[in-house]
Amino acid sequence: MSEFKKIGVLTSGGDSPGMNAAVRAVVRSAIERGVEVYGIYKGYRGLIDNEMKKFSYRDVSGCLEKGGTILYSDRCHRFRSLEGQQQAARTCRENGIDGIVVIGGDGTFRGGVDLTAQGIPTIGIPGTIDNDITSTDYTIGFDTAVNTSISMVDRLRDTCESHARANVVEVMGRDAGDIAIEVGISCGAIAIAIKEIAFDEEAFLKKISDGVKSGKRHFIVIVSEGLGDYSEKLAKLIPEATGVETRFARLAHVVRGGAPTLRDRMLATRMGDRAVQCLLQGEANLVMCERNGEITPMDITYALKLDRMYKGKLEEGELRGYSLADISEMRHMCNEKREAMRYMYDLADRLSM
């Protein structure tokens, strides 16, 4: 299929459930195509320091159900420098590695662009619990994180009902409110606060007061961590404004762990297989995306610009070189995501009480 004889695979940045399933798919898909695979430990740091091992079928046996990453992870500051990138490329050449599959978030993809620029073809797979990669409908780990959060909030609600309390729960999602939205809807939260949509504090407090008058005994409020310490402020405001006893809970990193769900295992497996296929066909600088149920490769640089556009982080001149049609498509995709988020937010508001 190609002249590739060896490829590498690494995981970088925050770990997410399903990364191991992606590693497994990359390893076995490549071996089936007659290509050797090297597992690179500790992300880009391991690539610089030459920490790697040739993987066989058995090296990825029994990892489907494991959370975290068997390759470990790291945020490598050395790789951000040109010297670090050149050293990583030299490590690849010294080991005869013809291309790399990298699994992680936007920082991992920026590293993939740098590695491709150094002559090592790279393909990205989105692994992050926050679902904060705009180019894909779902990222590996998101479904597991949501289900873990739902289970924990359900337990908190039991106590809220028993004691007629409110509980403000902060969920993960640094730049994205996806976890908060889906957990809030699925747990019947009375309100959801996320970075992307302005929160009506007055209407929220009135809803709690009205709920008390109608006999409601428990109130769950979901807040995304992207709002900083707002969750703690709300937990103090509620009893002051409504008289409802309130507790605060931060789910934090416990949500990152645990066995991946069916959806995350399947998504990781499909993306891993497609990534190998693309790499061995001579393609590079791509990220695997799921759009409308299909695995669709997209140029990494385009995907990174799209993500920055959606998050309002684009700087002057960043879109230079893109056609008007490209920019129009980017804006369309951003608007689609915003509209979907707004619909979910309004749905949660309509059904809460």
LINUR-V942523 format. One line per field, one symbol per residue. phi: phi as a letter, one per 20 degrees, with the letter a starting at -180 (. if undefined). psi: psi as a letter, one per 40 degrees, with the letter a starting at -180 (. if undefined). burial: 1 if it has 24 or more other C-alpha atoms within 12 Angstrom, else 0. A space follows every 50 residues. Layout:
phi->???
psi->???
burial->???
//
This chain:
phi->.befdccdcbdbmffbfogfffggffffffffendfcdedemmfffffem ebbfddgffdfmdgeeembfembadeffffefffffffffgfffemeeac dddrdffffffffffffendgccdcfcafflddffcfcdfoffffffffg gffgfffgfgffdlddcededfpgdcegfgffffffdmffbcdcffcfee fffffffffffffenfdccdddcfffemeffffffefgffecnegcdccd flfgffenfffgffffffffffffffgfffenebldcfcdclndecfcgf fffffgffffemdfdgnfefoefffffffgffffffffffffffffffff eer
psi->diehdhiihiiiahiiheddddddddddddddefhihhhhifadddddef giihiiddeeheedehaaheeiiihhddeeidddddddddddddefheii hhhaaddddddddddddeehhihihhhhdeffhdeidiihdddddddddd ddddddddddddefiihhhhiigdehedddddddddefidihhiddhhhg dddddddddddddeehdihhhhhieeebeddddddddddddeehhiihhh daedddaihiiddddddddddddddddddeeeiifihhihhfeihhiihd ddddddddddefehihedeheiiddddddddddddddddddddddddddd ei.
burial->00010111111111111111111111111110101111111111111101 11111100010011111111111101001100011111101110101111 11111111111111110111111111111111111111111111111111 01110110010001111111111111111111111111111111111010 00011011101000011111111111100111011011100101111111 10001111111011111111111111111100111111110000111111 11111111111000000010000000000110110010001001100110 011
//
